[in-house]
Amino acid sequence: MRITTNQILRNYKSNLATSLTNLDSARVKVMTGRKFTATAEDPASALRASVLERKYARNEDYLSLVKDVQSFQDSQEDAAMQINTIAKRLSKQYGLEALNGTNGSLDIRETYADAWRGSQESILLSLNASYEGKYVFAGSDGQKAPFKLGKDENNKQALFYRNVDVTTGYLYNDDGTIVKTGAEERLKKLAEDSVFVDLGFGLNINDDFTIDSSSAFNTSLPGIKMVGYGKFDANADGIEDPKNMILLMGQIADELEKPDFDSERYSELVGKFDEGRNDVLEVVTTLGTQTEFLTTTKDRLETNEISLSTQIDNVVNVDMAEAIMNFSWAQYAYNASLKVGNNILTPSFIDFMR
């Protein structure tokens, strides 16, 4: 078989180009730290990397959201604890001391009445607590302070939650009109108001286009669910007391200021106030359970973050020690190719002709 000089030169140039390409590829991998820089270089790995990176980004979003929800719920829990502490002091200390025979004078009772009214304002401030401009006990309408004390249509003290009287359920519009229809349903709806967030549990939508509560986390805690709404059943005298701690505190203060102090009526009101305090304590316990759940969720997402990061590293990034070794070998091969080029034109028969 006859091998011509042109064939040798063509093969040499082709092999030299391949050697240079390998050297450049090895150099790029060392400089970028990646196994590939274009999808065409490794389509399968590029597709897997794309899937993993989307999962990683989604996991990061969930993790960031969990941290925000934790901070928001911490604000809820702090405010609820403040309310519980104030209510406990009123019930166990002031409530009993006002009944003590040595403190039975009107002047002393008025002092305790002032304490009840001051605590009423303190609890109201806690109910209007906010976190980053959002009111934590306002349900789905966190842009406006949810609670305010005022007067109802009969000029009696009333507590309003998002413009709704928590005792009657009447809606007081800003234009002065009062909507009385559907009062009971309105209060129930406000108390069950929900704000769901997706924390990566597979958000599901029911057939009626509502969110499946088991597939999302509810960040809403309506204030009236904690301090009560509606009325107690009528007592022996036919009186229907409000089933709300704030209003009961006002009534207790009024009872203490009466010259003809009725200890039985006072004890009845304090007892109903205690029932409300138990509801607050139940809310605090529920918040503690939810906090533990969020902590567990955060730990799970952080574990997923490490796992996905490791998988991405295995698919995308090179082993730097191996990459440097491959680069050194490619450079050695290229240098050897250049040296071979010096000897590629060997002496031929023509060189010996005269």
Secondary structure, 3 states (H helix, E strand, C coil): CCCCHHHHHHHHHHHHHHHHHHHHHHHHHHHHCECCCCHHHCHHHHHHHHHHHHHHHHHHHHHHHHHHHHHHHHHHHHHHHHHHHHHHHHHHHHHHHCCCHHHCCHHHHHHHHHHHHHHHHHHHHHHCCEECCEECCCCCCCCCCCEEEEECCCCCEEEEECCEECCCCCEECCCCCEECCCHHHHHHHHHCCCCEECCCCCCCECCCCCECHHHCEECCCCHHHHHCCCECCCCCCCCCCECCHHHHHHHHHHHHCCCCCCHHHHHHHHHHHHHHHHHHHHHHHHHHHHHHHHHHHHHHHHHHHHHHHHHHHHHHECCHHHHHHHHHHHHHHHHHHHHHHHCCCCCCHHHHCC
